[in-house]
Amino acid sequence: MTDQEIRDFLQNAINENRVMLFMKGTPDAPRCGFSMRTSAALNAMGVQYAAMDILPDQRIREELSALSGWPTIPQLFIDQKLVGGCDIVLEMYESGELAEALGVEQPTEEPQAPEAEAPESAPLGLENRLS
Amino acid sequence: MPTPEDLKTRIESALPGSTATVEDLTGGGDHFRAEVVSDRFDGLSRIEQHQLVYGIFGDEVGGPIHALSIKTSTPGGTR
């Protein structure tokens, strides 16, 4: 695959998935704490989302950052717009802005950063995952 | 290897009038957390605020600085 093909593939993933998370590892086997907390926040919202592991090829990450202008992983896109990385997603989770951006109700339990959630306990109802 | 003091100095000189608190999360010199208070953030979206801070370090974030966790606010309050 050429770099351009990788970039086109990433752009397609963003275009075709309303909620698109690029992460290290997968939601059920995250390979980095930042990716784990970000996918756990999405899991807690109960939305369907697509997730792509950027680790298999270094160029995926390079092309993604070139595309988004954002240097780190994870990166969450909603409606084709970069929302941010772990810090922003967790701040938005706590403030209720994430629910608003996703168009869902804020979970009724006391909102808290889903940091304590172990990766293996993450609820998975993802029918739209790419990897 | 960058130190928290290096990062603090660079943030504060790039954003005059700002106050940065930087900690090394792991002690390894590559995972940092920066809390930055600056009136330059006024009127910017959160993502633009973070991009302003990331922009100070360019390619170093993702390179020697493996992770830089950011929290931004304005002197008037967090947004």
Backbone of each chain as ProteinMPNN parsed JSONL, in Angstrom:
{"seq_chain_A": "MTDQEIRDFLQNAINENRVMLFMKGTPDAPRCGFSMRTSAALNAMGVQYAAMDILPDQRIREELSALSGWPTIPQLFIDQKLVGGCDIVLEMYESGELAEALGVEQPTEEPQAPEAEAPESAPLGLENRLS", "coords_chain_A": {"N_chain_A": [[0.85, -1.205, 0.0], [0.548, 2.198, -0.829], [1.557, 5.343, 0.669], [-0.353, 7.231, 0.057], [-2.559, 5.634, -0.493], [-3.033, 4.569, 2.012], [-3.739, 6.887, 3.346], [-6.089, 7.558, 1.968], [-7.655, 5.381, 2.677], [-7.927, 5.815, 5.435], [-9.291, 8.248, 5.402], [-11.65, 7.435, 4.188], [-12.616, 5.699, 6.181], [-13.182, 7.552, 8.146], [-15.128, 9.037, 6.853], [-17.152, 7.166, 6.492], [-17.995, 6.272, 8.925], [-19.854, 7.369, 11.521], [-19.074, 7.689, 14.176], [-15.86, 7.431, 14.889], [-13.06, 5.859, 16.013], [-9.628, 6.049, 16.364], [-7.088, 4.088, 17.576], [-4.644, 2.622, 19.873], [-4.328, -0.717, 19.719], [-7.331, -2.618, 20.345], [-10.838, -2.066, 21.212], [-11.505, -4.198, 22.955], [-9.027, -5.147, 23.566], [-7.092, -3.066, 24.44], [-4.002, -1.32, 23.876], [-2.791, 0.663, 25.212], [-3.005, 2.944, 27.877], [-4.278, 5.397, 27.458], [-5.741, 5.014, 25.137], [-7.365, 2.988, 26.081], [-8.919, 4.272, 28.063], [-10.297, 6.098, 26.537], [-11.824, 4.514, 24.762], [-13.307, 3.204, 26.661], [-14.888, 5.278, 27.637], [-16.518, 5.756, 25.441], [-17.777, 3.264, 25.309], [-19.235, 3.423, 27.653], [-21.116, 5.276, 26.947], [-22.756, 3.862, 25.381], [-22.944, 3.836, 22.597], [-22.763, 2.868, 19.134], [-19.688, 2.336, 17.591], [-16.924, 2.723, 15.347], [-13.721, 1.261, 15.417], [-10.258, 1.557, 14.904], [-7.196, -0.068, 14.875], [-4.102, 1.403, 15.129], [-1.621, 0.396, 15.287], [-0.518, -1.733, 13.631], [1.005, -0.837, 11.407], [3.434, 1.569, 11.103], [3.065, 3.651, 9.345], [0.36, 4.158, 9.294], [-0.231, 5.679, 11.51], [1.361, 7.918, 10.988], [0.208, 8.933, 8.634], [-2.366, 9.403, 9.538], [-1.98, 11.424, 11.488], [-1.009, 13.404, 9.829], [-3.226, 13.892, 8.333], [-5.087, 14.77, 10.221], [-3.862, 16.705, 11.758], [-3.206, 16.297, 14.345], [-1.185, 15.187, 16.955], [-1.082, 12.858, 18.534], [-2.197, 9.583, 19.671], [-5.03, 8.204, 21.266], [-7.42, 9.167, 18.65], [-10.462, 10.708, 18.249], [-13.158, 10.861, 16.059], [-16.156, 12.504, 15.322], [-18.939, 12.643, 13.297], [-17.264, 13.193, 11.088], [-15.569, 15.089, 12.083], [-12.676, 15.974, 13.903], [-12.656, 15.341, 17.259], [-10.978, 15.077, 19.429], [-8.312, 13.925, 21.616], [-7.559, 11.625, 24.283], [-7.641, 13.25, 26.679], [-9.434, 15.348, 26.068], [-11.729, 13.941, 25.309], [-12.379, 12.647, 27.723], [-12.797, 14.833, 29.422], [-15.02, 15.891, 28.144], [-16.759, 13.806, 28.448], [-17.221, 13.85, 31.185], [-18.403, 16.33, 31.477], [-20.721, 16.132, 30.09], [-20.784, 16.94, 27.506], [-19.951, 15.103, 25.652], [-22.005, 13.253, 25.413], [-23.856, 14.954, 24.31], [-22.628, 15.596, 21.863], [-22.716, 13.115, 20.695], [-25.337, 12.719, 20.538], [-26.843, 11.327, 22.434], [-28.349, 10.252, 25.574], [-26.905, 11.367, 28.609], [-25.234, 8.954, 30.602], [-27.034, 7.643, 33.391], [-25.975, 7.076, 35.894], [-23.741, 8.439, 38.364], [-21.6, 10.589, 36.742], [-18.322, 9.676, 35.943], [-14.803, 9.529, 35.439], [-13.904, 6.873, 33.405], [-11.737, 5.397, 34.396], [-11.101, 3.348, 36.101], [-12.023, 1.137, 34.978], [-11.437, -2.062, 33.919], [-9.781, -3.327, 31.035], [-10.731, -5.799, 30.094], [-13.255, -5.893, 31.037], [-14.73, -4.202, 29.589], [-17.771, -3.343, 28.137], [-18.956, -4.753, 25.173], [-20.515, -4.047, 22.289], [-20.111, -3.9, 19.652], [-20.745, -3.621, 16.386], [-19.648, -2.692, 14.249], [-16.954, -2.603, 13.865], [-13.673, -2.107, 12.585], [-11.418, -3.508, 12.967]], "CA_chain_A": [[0.0, 0.0, 0.0], [1.304, 3.452, -0.813], [1.119, 6.27, 1.714], [-1.611, 7.86, -0.389], [-3.641, 4.654, -0.327], [-3.331, 4.509, 3.444], [-4.471, 8.091, 3.719], [-7.446, 7.44, 1.413], [-8.35, 4.386, 3.491], [-8.265, 6.466, 6.698], [-10.318, 9.251, 5.124], [-12.875, 6.67, 3.977], [-13.098, 5.218, 7.476], [-13.765, 8.719, 8.824], [-16.348, 9.429, 6.139], [-18.205, 6.151, 6.506], [-18.39, 5.948, 10.286], [-20.202, 8.604, 12.231], [-18.201, 7.739, 15.351], [-14.676, 6.686, 14.445], [-11.966, 5.974, 16.977], [-8.328, 5.473, 16.04], [-6.508, 3.776, 18.884], [-3.625, 1.581, 19.935], [-5.042, -1.917, 20.123], [-8.756, -2.639, 20.028], [-11.597, -1.801, 22.449], [-11.432, -5.311, 23.912], [-7.628, -5.383, 23.945], [-6.343, -1.823, 24.211], [-2.573, -1.489, 24.1], [-2.285, 1.886, 25.816], [-3.998, 3.425, 28.834], [-5.058, 6.516, 26.903], [-6.712, 4.401, 24.221], [-8.307, 2.224, 26.899], [-9.878, 5.16, 28.73], [-11.148, 6.732, 25.531], [-12.832, 3.561, 24.288], [-14.212, 2.928, 27.788], [-15.855, 6.383, 27.692], [-17.503, 5.499, 24.38], [-18.564, 2.105, 25.728], [-20.17, 3.862, 28.688], [-22.19, 6.03, 26.308], [-23.643, 2.911, 24.73], [-23.113, 4.077, 21.16], [-21.982, 2.055, 18.21], [-18.608, 3.088, 16.973], [-15.901, 1.953, 14.655], [-12.404, 1.48, 15.989], [-9.171, 1.022, 14.097], [-5.9, -0.176, 15.542], [-3.105, 2.049, 14.277], [-0.287, -0.168, 15.548], [0.093, -2.698, 12.712], [1.946, -0.234, 10.467], [3.815, 2.91, 11.54], [2.589, 4.667, 8.399], [-1.033, 4.5, 9.586], [-0.189, 6.774, 12.453], [1.926, 9.096, 10.319], [-0.779, 9.495, 7.703], [-3.5, 9.907, 10.319], [-1.62, 12.7, 12.084], [-0.906, 14.374, 8.735], [-4.605, 14.176, 7.93], [-5.883, 15.406, 11.281], [-3.147, 17.776, 12.448], [-3.204, 15.969, 15.777], [0.029, 14.375, 16.997], [-1.073, 11.666, 19.396], [-3.251, 8.565, 19.597], [-6.135, 8.033, 20.315], [-8.106, 10.292, 18.025], [-11.881, 10.414, 18.053], [-13.888, 11.682, 15.093], [-17.608, 12.38, 15.301], [-19.436, 13.355, 12.116], [-16.124, 13.581, 10.246], [-14.765, 16.139, 12.71], [-11.821, 15.551, 15.005], [-13.121, 15.819, 18.561], [-9.783, 15.211, 20.253], [-7.707, 12.721, 22.159], [-8.05, 11.113, 25.559], [-7.96, 14.298, 27.663], [-10.632, 16.085, 25.667], [-12.881, 13.041, 25.354], [-12.767, 12.42, 29.123], [-13.397, 16.078, 29.927], [-16.358, 16.011, 27.55], [-17.562, 12.756, 29.066], [-17.62, 14.292, 32.518], [-19.231, 17.538, 31.419], [-21.958, 15.871, 29.364], [-20.667, 17.377, 26.113], [-19.775, 13.941, 24.774], [-23.362, 12.758, 25.159], [-24.474, 15.92, 23.407], [-22.023, 15.444, 20.534], [-23.123, 11.823, 20.153], [-26.785, 12.707, 20.428], [-27.439, 10.339, 23.341], [-28.522, 10.7, 26.947], [-25.794, 11.12, 29.539], [-25.544, 7.818, 31.487], [-27.693, 8.177, 34.574], [-25.143, 6.991, 37.089], [-22.826, 9.547, 38.596], [-20.545, 10.554, 35.731], [-16.96, 9.674, 36.45], [-13.846, 9.055, 34.444], [-13.948, 5.407, 33.436], [-10.342, 4.949, 34.468], [-10.95, 2.134, 36.888], [-12.571, 0.019, 34.239], [-10.413, -2.933, 33.339], [-10.086, -3.511, 29.619], [-11.487, -7.011, 29.783], [-14.641, -5.765, 31.463], [-15.41, -3.23, 28.745], [-18.898, -3.943, 27.429], [-18.733, -4.645, 23.742], [-21.632, -4.329, 21.426], [-19.643, -3.206, 18.453], [-20.999, -4.402, 15.192], [-19.139, -1.9, 13.148], [-15.529, -2.407, 14.071], [-12.891, -2.423, 11.397], [-10.327, -4.437, 13.269]], "C_chain_A": [[0.879, 1.245, 0.0], [0.783, 4.325, 0.327], [-0.221, 6.899, 1.351], [-2.789, 6.909, -0.22], [-4.032, 4.513, 1.143], [-4.159, 5.721, 3.846], [-5.915, 8.048, 3.203], [-8.284, 6.477, 2.247], [-8.813, 5.013, 4.812], [-9.399, 7.469, 6.486], [-11.67, 8.566, 4.904], [-13.478, 6.196, 5.284], [-13.776, 6.353, 8.233], [-15.096, 9.102, 8.176], [-17.49, 8.452, 6.375], [-18.69, 5.807, 7.907], [-18.626, 7.225, 11.068], [-19.324, 8.781, 13.467], [-17.012, 6.833, 15.075], [-13.531, 6.938, 15.417], [-10.712, 5.295, 16.424], [-7.582, 5.29, 17.352], [-5.343, 2.812, 18.751], [-4.279, 0.341, 20.51], [-6.5, -1.807, 19.704], [-9.531, -2.382, 21.316], [-11.538, -2.95, 23.449], [-10.0, -5.657, 24.291], [-6.809, -4.127, 23.67], [-4.879, -1.999, 24.593], [-1.958, -0.269, 24.759], [-3.386, 2.423, 26.718], [-4.866, 4.543, 28.296], [-6.128, 5.991, 25.954], [-7.784, 3.652, 25.006], [-9.365, 3.143, 27.507], [-10.825, 5.804, 27.724], [-12.21, 5.759, 25.031], [-13.798, 3.209, 25.418], [-15.269, 4.029, 27.918], [-16.926, 6.179, 26.628], [-18.379, 4.315, 24.74], [-19.633, 2.527, 26.731], [-21.339, 4.648, 28.09], [-23.16, 5.11, 25.581], [-23.881, 3.182, 23.248], [-22.313, 3.056, 20.352], [-20.865, 2.909, 17.653], [-17.644, 2.15, 16.275], [-14.568, 2.271, 15.296], [-11.356, 0.853, 15.078], [-7.881, 1.051, 14.895], [-4.84, 0.425, 14.615], [-1.734, 1.383, 14.396], [0.315, -1.043, 14.432], [1.121, -2.098, 11.744], [2.191, 1.221, 10.887], [3.232, 4.0, 10.63], [1.139, 5.048, 8.662], [-1.053, 5.721, 10.493], [0.33, 8.048, 11.799], [0.899, 9.758, 9.405], [-1.975, 10.067, 8.457], [-3.174, 11.281, 10.905], [-1.476, 13.788, 11.02], [-2.301, 14.834, 8.315], [-5.318, 15.062, 8.95], [-5.185, 16.611, 11.905], [-3.08, 17.547, 13.95], [-2.095, 14.949, 16.011], [-0.079, 13.036, 17.705], [-2.265, 10.758, 19.122], [-3.755, 8.356, 21.013], [-6.619, 9.339, 19.686], [-9.541, 9.874, 17.763], [-12.48, 11.405, 17.061], [-15.377, 11.422, 15.271], [-18.111, 13.241, 14.15], [-18.29, 13.969, 11.312], [-15.271, 14.696, 10.854], [-13.934, 15.577, 13.858], [-12.33, 16.185, 16.299], [-11.929, 16.011, 19.495], [-9.239, 13.864, 20.671], [-8.292, 12.396, 23.516], [-8.484, 12.224, 26.523], [-9.283, 14.977, 27.34], [-11.861, 15.191, 25.764], [-13.328, 12.821, 26.804], [-13.352, 13.669, 29.756], [-14.821, 16.222, 29.424], [-17.305, 14.977, 28.111], [-18.101, 13.26, 30.402], [-18.573, 15.471, 32.467], [-20.572, 17.298, 30.731], [-21.884, 16.29, 27.9], [-20.51, 16.199, 25.155], [-21.14, 13.358, 24.414], [-24.053, 13.652, 24.139], [-23.944, 15.733, 21.981], [-22.472, 14.144, 19.87], [-24.634, 11.746, 19.954], [-27.435, 11.627, 21.266], [-27.614, 10.969, 24.723], [-27.239, 10.442, 27.735], [-26.167, 9.918, 30.403], [-26.032, 8.335, 32.838], [-26.852, 8.079, 35.831], [-24.209, 8.195, 37.166], [-21.699, 9.528, 37.555], [-19.161, 10.569, 36.373], [-16.045, 9.137, 35.363], [-13.766, 7.541, 34.532], [-12.568, 4.775, 33.574], [-10.208, 3.585, 35.132], [-11.369, 0.904, 36.104], [-11.467, -0.814, 33.603], [-10.778, -3.215, 31.893], [-10.96, -4.723, 29.351], [-12.948, -6.895, 30.204], [-15.417, -4.793, 30.585], [-16.563, -3.906, 28.006], [-18.735, -3.738, 25.932], [-19.993, -4.988, 22.982], [-21.326, -3.756, 20.06], [-19.864, -4.08, 17.241], [-20.3, -3.773, 14.009], [-17.651, -1.655, 13.306], [-14.753, -2.815, 12.841], [-11.791, -3.413, 11.7], [-10.555, -5.041, 14.628]], "O_chain_A": [[1.848, 1.325, 0.755], [-0.29, 4.078, 0.876], [-1.097, 7.078, 2.197], [-3.885, 7.328, 0.153], [-5.207, 4.357, 1.474], [-5.142, 5.609, 4.579], [-6.846, 8.446, 3.903], [-9.466, 6.718, 2.494], [-9.937, 4.781, 5.258], [-10.341, 7.536, 7.275], [-12.702, 9.049, 5.369], [-14.69, 6.274, 5.485], [-14.806, 6.156, 8.877], [-16.06, 9.445, 8.86], [-18.653, 8.85, 6.45], [-19.699, 5.117, 8.058], [-17.726, 8.044, 11.252], [-18.884, 9.891, 13.768], [-17.148, 5.61, 15.034], [-13.096, 8.072, 15.615], [-10.736, 4.118, 16.064], [-7.459, 6.225, 18.142], [-5.084, 2.26, 17.682], [-4.732, 0.343, 21.654], [-6.857, -1.016, 18.831], [-8.959, -2.467, 22.403], [-11.521, -2.716, 24.657], [-9.783, -6.394, 25.253], [-5.948, -4.112, 22.791], [-4.557, -2.739, 25.522], [-0.735, -0.169, 24.858], [-4.565, 2.366, 26.367], [-6.048, 4.637, 28.629], [-7.268, 6.456, 25.962], [-8.961, 3.675, 24.646], [-10.557, 2.837, 27.473], [-12.0, 6.028, 28.015], [-13.374, 6.135, 24.891], [-14.974, 2.945, 25.169], [-16.415, 3.748, 28.268], [-18.109, 6.402, 26.885], [-19.588, 4.344, 24.509], [-20.773, 2.066, 26.681], [-22.427, 4.679, 28.665], [-24.258, 5.525, 25.208], [-24.917, 2.795, 22.707], [-21.336, 2.475, 20.824], [-21.073, 4.066, 17.287], [-17.565, 0.958, 16.573], [-14.309, 3.413, 15.675], [-11.548, -0.242, 14.551], [-7.526, 2.059, 15.506], [-4.699, 0.008, 13.466], [-0.795, 1.756, 13.693], [1.537, -1.094, 14.297], [2.027, -2.807, 11.307], [1.248, 2.003, 11.007], [2.945, 5.112, 11.074], [0.718, 6.145, 8.295], [-1.801, 6.672, 10.264], [-0.204, 9.132, 12.031], [0.742, 10.979, 9.402], [-2.531, 11.093, 8.064], [-3.991, 12.198, 10.829], [-1.783, 14.953, 11.274], [-2.521, 16.001, 7.989], [-6.053, 15.981, 8.589], [-5.842, 17.453, 12.517], [-2.918, 18.487, 14.728], [-2.062, 13.928, 15.324], [0.761, 12.161, 17.493], [-3.21, 11.132, 18.428], [-2.927, 8.332, 21.924], [-6.279, 10.439, 20.123], [-9.808, 8.841, 17.149], [-12.332, 12.619, 17.201], [-15.811, 10.273, 15.36], [-17.759, 14.416, 14.038], [-18.354, 15.13, 10.909], [-14.348, 15.191, 10.206], [-14.427, 14.802, 14.678], [-12.422, 17.408, 16.414], [-11.871, 16.978, 20.254], [-9.639, 12.816, 20.164], [-9.389, 12.839, 23.856], [-9.561, 12.152, 27.114], [-10.136, 15.16, 28.208], [-12.911, 15.621, 26.24], [-14.527, 12.81, 27.083], [-14.298, 13.584, 30.54], [-15.719, 16.619, 30.167], [-18.505, 15.222, 28.239], [-19.285, 13.114, 30.704], [-19.453, 15.6, 33.317], [-21.458, 18.151, 30.777], [-22.81, 16.028, 27.133], [-20.889, 16.285, 23.987], [-21.396, 13.015, 23.26], [-24.738, 13.18, 23.232], [-24.712, 15.713, 21.019], [-22.596, 14.069, 18.647], [-25.146, 10.839, 19.297], [-28.458, 11.065, 20.874], [-27.106, 12.054, 25.004], [-26.576, 9.423, 27.545], [-27.293, 9.848, 30.895], [-25.52, 9.324, 33.364], [-26.992, 8.899, 36.739], [-23.933, 8.865, 36.171], [-20.932, 8.567, 37.488], [-18.88, 11.391, 37.246], [-16.47, 8.388, 34.483], [-13.581, 6.989, 35.616], [-12.271, 3.755, 32.952], [-9.34, 2.783, 34.788], [-11.105, -0.227, 36.511], [-10.658, -0.298, 32.831], [-11.958, -3.33, 31.56], [-11.831, -4.685, 28.482], [-13.785, -7.695, 29.785], [-16.61, -4.575, 30.795], [-16.366, -4.916, 27.331], [-18.406, -2.638, 25.489], [-20.472, -6.12, 23.041], [-22.198, -3.192, 19.399], [-19.251, -5.137, 17.091], [-20.366, -4.286, 12.892], [-17.149, -0.601, 12.916], [-15.126, -3.755, 12.138], [-11.284, -4.083, 10.8], [-9.752, -5.855, 15.084]]}, "seq_chain_B": "MPTPEDLKTRIESALPGSTATVEDLTGGGDHFRAEVVSDRFDGLSRIEQHQLVYGIFGDEVGGPIHALSIKTSTPGGTR", "coords_chain_B": {"N_chain_B": [[16.907, 14.087, 26.974], [13.785, 15.418, 27.731], [12.869, 17.569, 30.487], [10.356, 18.179, 33.04], [10.647, 20.853, 33.727], [11.874, 21.939, 31.447], [9.773, 21.73, 29.605], [7.847, 23.326, 30.813], [9.118, 25.841, 30.736], [9.305, 26.229, 27.973], [6.611, 26.268, 27.182], [5.67, 28.479, 28.589], [7.223, 30.503, 27.508], [6.451, 30.45, 24.864], [3.8, 31.122, 25.002], [3.198, 33.997, 26.007], [2.693, 35.313, 29.255], [1.346, 33.155, 30.178], [0.699, 30.459, 32.522], [2.242, 27.507, 33.368], [1.936, 24.224, 34.584], [3.82, 21.472, 34.933], [4.085, 17.995, 34.978], [6.011, 15.019, 35.254], [4.78, 12.083, 34.374], [5.539, 9.437, 34.673], [8.118, 9.444, 35.489], [9.938, 8.804, 33.657], [10.674, 10.62, 31.752], [9.238, 10.847, 29.386], [6.472, 10.749, 29.388], [4.207, 13.154, 29.928], [2.286, 15.535, 31.82], [0.569, 18.483, 31.331], [-0.682, 21.399, 32.728], [-2.148, 24.236, 31.654], [-2.576, 27.654, 31.921], [-3.861, 30.317, 30.253], [-4.559, 33.476, 28.748], [-4.607, 33.491, 26.082], [-6.139, 31.394, 25.215], [-8.68, 32.181, 25.205], [-11.802, 32.248, 23.669], [-11.146, 30.224, 21.923], [-11.83, 26.912, 20.7], [-11.837, 23.84, 22.595], [-10.277, 21.948, 21.361], [-8.726, 23.504, 19.685], [-7.308, 24.918, 21.574], [-5.742, 22.89, 22.703], [-4.302, 22.15, 20.464], [-2.784, 24.408, 20.085], [-0.991, 24.207, 22.205], [0.217, 21.696, 21.669], [1.412, 22.443, 19.294], [3.644, 23.89, 20.013], [5.583, 22.041, 20.449], [5.784, 20.534, 18.202], [6.999, 17.962, 16.114], [8.122, 16.623, 18.209], [6.261, 15.673, 19.983], [4.983, 12.541, 20.236], [7.335, 11.655, 19.375], [10.294, 12.018, 21.011], [8.878, 13.005, 23.197], [6.701, 11.028, 24.336], [4.051, 11.004, 25.221], [1.846, 13.625, 25.823], [-0.182, 14.933, 28.02], [-2.837, 17.165, 28.254], [-4.251, 19.941, 29.923], [-6.252, 22.656, 29.629], [-6.937, 26.076, 30.483], [-8.501, 29.286, 30.907], [-7.514, 32.411, 32.481], [-9.842, 33.359, 33.557], [-11.391, 31.142, 34.066], [-12.149, 27.599, 33.749], [-12.866, 26.118, 30.593]], "CA_chain_B": [[15.585, 13.755, 27.532], [13.198, 16.65, 28.269], [12.41, 17.545, 31.87], [9.156, 18.995, 33.212], [11.031, 22.271, 33.734], [12.058, 22.326, 30.04], [8.465, 21.894, 28.97], [7.21, 24.491, 31.429], [9.759, 27.036, 30.198], [8.961, 26.401, 26.559], [5.202, 26.663, 27.07], [5.471, 29.838, 29.095], [7.816, 31.497, 26.606], [5.684, 30.467, 23.614], [2.512, 31.769, 25.279], [3.546, 34.987, 27.03], [1.66, 35.575, 30.259], [0.702, 31.913, 30.612], [1.287, 29.717, 33.626], [2.18, 26.075, 33.08], [2.368, 23.275, 35.608], [4.129, 20.256, 34.171], [4.628, 16.883, 35.752], [6.46, 13.82, 34.551], [3.826, 11.116, 34.93], [6.134, 8.13, 34.942], [9.5, 9.591, 35.902], [10.785, 8.32, 32.567], [11.033, 11.689, 30.83], [8.555, 10.8, 28.088], [5.024, 10.915, 29.557], [4.041, 14.376, 30.711], [0.978, 16.174, 31.898], [0.725, 19.932, 31.442], [-1.867, 22.229, 32.944], [-1.74, 25.533, 31.14], [-3.556, 28.726, 32.059], [-3.441, 31.416, 29.394], [-5.681, 34.212, 28.152], [-4.603, 33.21, 24.639], [-7.125, 30.359, 24.923], [-9.988, 32.814, 25.183], [-12.476, 32.23, 22.382], [-10.773, 29.049, 21.134], [-12.433, 25.652, 21.123], [-10.902, 23.062, 23.398], [-9.3, 21.284, 20.482], [-7.785, 24.541, 19.231], [-6.426, 25.21, 22.719], [-4.761, 21.812, 22.821], [-3.417, 22.208, 19.295], [-1.839, 25.501, 20.333], [0.071, 23.693, 23.082], [0.964, 20.678, 20.913], [2.172, 23.117, 18.249], [4.917, 24.367, 20.564], [6.555, 20.953, 20.462], [5.879, 19.958, 16.859], [7.204, 16.525, 15.953], [8.626, 15.976, 19.43], [5.162, 14.897, 20.565], [4.92, 11.314, 19.439], [8.736, 11.252, 19.279], [10.896, 11.941, 22.353], [7.779, 13.169, 24.155], [5.774, 9.982, 23.888], [2.681, 11.414, 25.491], [1.683, 14.9, 26.52], [-1.565, 15.103, 28.406], [-2.985, 18.615, 28.378], [-5.483, 20.537, 30.437], [-6.124, 24.095, 29.38], [-7.983, 26.955, 30.989], [-8.189, 30.716, 30.839], [-7.468, 32.948, 33.853], [-11.219, 33.571, 34.008], [-12.019, 29.885, 34.461], [-12.002, 26.483, 32.807], [-13.97, 25.816, 29.684]], "C_chain_B": [[14.982, 15.018, 28.165], [12.792, 16.485, 29.74], [11.127, 18.365, 31.967], [9.479, 20.492, 33.172], [11.244, 22.785, 32.311], [10.706, 22.634, 29.396], [7.765, 23.139, 29.504], [7.782, 25.781, 30.819], [9.344, 27.288, 28.75], [7.509, 26.82, 26.382], [5.051, 28.123, 27.472], [6.126, 30.878, 28.188], [7.065, 31.565, 25.276], [4.349, 31.182, 23.788], [2.739, 32.806, 26.385], [2.38, 35.25, 27.985], [0.994, 34.311, 30.77], [1.404, 31.334, 31.831], [1.128, 28.234, 33.322], [2.661, 25.284, 34.281], [2.584, 21.954, 34.896], [4.637, 19.181, 35.114], [5.01, 15.728, 34.833], [5.675, 12.663, 35.155], [4.489, 9.817, 35.36], [7.542, 8.233, 35.514], [10.47, 9.194, 34.805], [11.175, 9.385, 31.553], [10.349, 11.605, 29.479], [7.027, 10.858, 28.176], [4.79, 12.105, 30.478], [2.58, 14.786, 30.785], [1.213, 17.665, 32.118], [-0.624, 20.585, 31.686], [-1.456, 23.645, 32.603], [-2.89, 26.522, 31.294], [-3.067, 29.895, 31.219], [-4.659, 32.151, 28.856], [-5.695, 34.062, 26.627], [-5.673, 32.177, 24.266], [-8.533, 30.932, 24.784], [-10.584, 32.752, 23.77], [-12.106, 31.044, 21.49], [-11.538, 27.83, 21.629], [-11.384, 24.853, 21.884], [-9.837, 22.42, 22.507], [-8.284, 22.297, 19.952], [-6.806, 24.917, 20.345], [-5.334, 24.15, 22.835], [-3.779, 21.84, 21.652], [-2.382, 23.314, 19.436], [-0.666, 25.011, 21.193], [0.904, 22.622, 22.358], [1.894, 21.339, 19.897], [3.525, 23.61, 18.725], [5.993, 23.298, 20.403], [6.682, 20.221, 19.124], [6.031, 18.446, 16.876], [7.705, 15.83, 17.216], [7.532, 15.191, 20.142], [4.923, 13.698, 19.659], [6.329, 10.788, 19.189], [9.312, 11.134, 20.674], [9.866, 12.159, 23.456], [6.699, 12.187, 23.729], [4.321, 10.408, 24.082], [2.688, 12.731, 26.251], [0.194, 15.084, 26.763], [-1.758, 16.58, 28.743], [-4.31, 18.965, 29.04], [-5.327, 22.04, 30.3], [-7.247, 24.852, 30.078], [-7.546, 28.394, 30.79], [-8.174, 31.259, 32.264], [-8.871, 33.155, 34.417], [-11.904, 32.297, 34.459], [-11.865, 28.84, 33.387], [-13.138, 26.501, 31.806], [-13.748, 24.441, 29.056]], "O_chain_B": [[15.601, 15.623, 29.04], [12.42, 15.394, 30.173], [10.836, 19.162, 31.075], [8.7, 21.294, 32.657], [10.859, 23.908, 31.986], [10.528, 23.658, 28.736], [7.169, 23.906, 28.748], [7.039, 26.687, 30.439], [9.069, 28.422, 28.358], [7.207, 27.645, 25.52], [4.39, 28.904, 26.787], [5.649, 32.009, 28.101], [7.043, 32.613, 24.63], [3.827, 31.776, 22.844], [2.501, 32.526, 27.56], [1.232, 35.39, 27.563], [0.174, 34.366, 31.686], [2.548, 31.674, 32.131], [0.025, 27.759, 33.052], [3.66, 25.628, 34.913], [1.654, 21.384, 34.326], [5.512, 19.428, 35.944], [4.403, 15.507, 33.785], [5.883, 12.305, 36.314], [4.043, 9.173, 36.31], [8.104, 7.238, 35.971], [11.685, 9.241, 34.997], [11.912, 9.107, 30.607], [10.811, 12.216, 28.516], [6.356, 11.0, 27.153], [5.133, 12.067, 31.66], [1.763, 14.433, 29.935], [1.977, 18.052, 33.002], [-1.584, 20.356, 30.95], [-0.525, 24.19, 33.195], [-4.015, 26.27, 30.862], [-1.973, 30.41, 31.451], [-5.675, 31.531, 28.543], [-6.656, 34.45, 25.963], [-6.068, 32.101, 23.103], [-9.451, 30.262, 24.311], [-9.944, 33.157, 22.799], [-12.687, 30.874, 20.418], [-11.856, 27.72, 22.813], [-10.192, 25.154, 21.823], [-8.659, 22.361, 22.859], [-7.108, 21.971, 19.792], [-5.635, 25.197, 20.092], [-4.161, 24.464, 23.039], [-2.585, 21.59, 21.82], [-1.25, 23.184, 18.972], [0.49, 25.352, 20.943], [2.133, 22.635, 22.421], [3.01, 20.873, 19.663], [4.455, 23.736, 17.929], [7.172, 23.613, 20.241], [7.575, 19.394, 18.94], [5.291, 17.739, 17.56], [7.715, 14.601, 17.292], [7.798, 14.192, 20.81], [4.689, 13.845, 18.459], [6.508, 9.623, 18.834], [8.897, 10.272, 21.449], [9.968, 11.564, 24.529], [5.881, 12.489, 22.86], [3.476, 10.197, 23.212], [3.447, 12.914, 27.203], [-0.58, 15.352, 25.844], [-0.934, 17.174, 29.439], [-5.347, 18.365, 28.755], [-4.366, 22.62, 30.806], [-8.355, 24.342, 30.242], [-6.375, 28.678, 30.539], [-8.751, 30.648, 33.164], [-9.059, 33.127, 35.634], [-12.906, 32.362, 35.17], [-11.497, 29.146, 32.252], [-14.262, 26.867, 32.15], [-14.566, 23.989, 28.255]]}, "name": "protein", "num_of_chains": 2, "seq": "MTDQEIRDFLQNAINENRVMLFMKGTPDAPRCGFSMRTSAALNAMGVQYAAMDILPDQRIREELSALSGWPTIPQLFIDQKLVGGCDIVLEMYESGELAEALGVEQPTEEPQAPEAEAPESAPLGLENRLSMPTPEDLKTRIESALPGSTATVEDLTGGGDHFRAEVVSDRFDGLSRIEQHQLVYGIFGDEVGGPIHALSIKTSTPGGTR"}
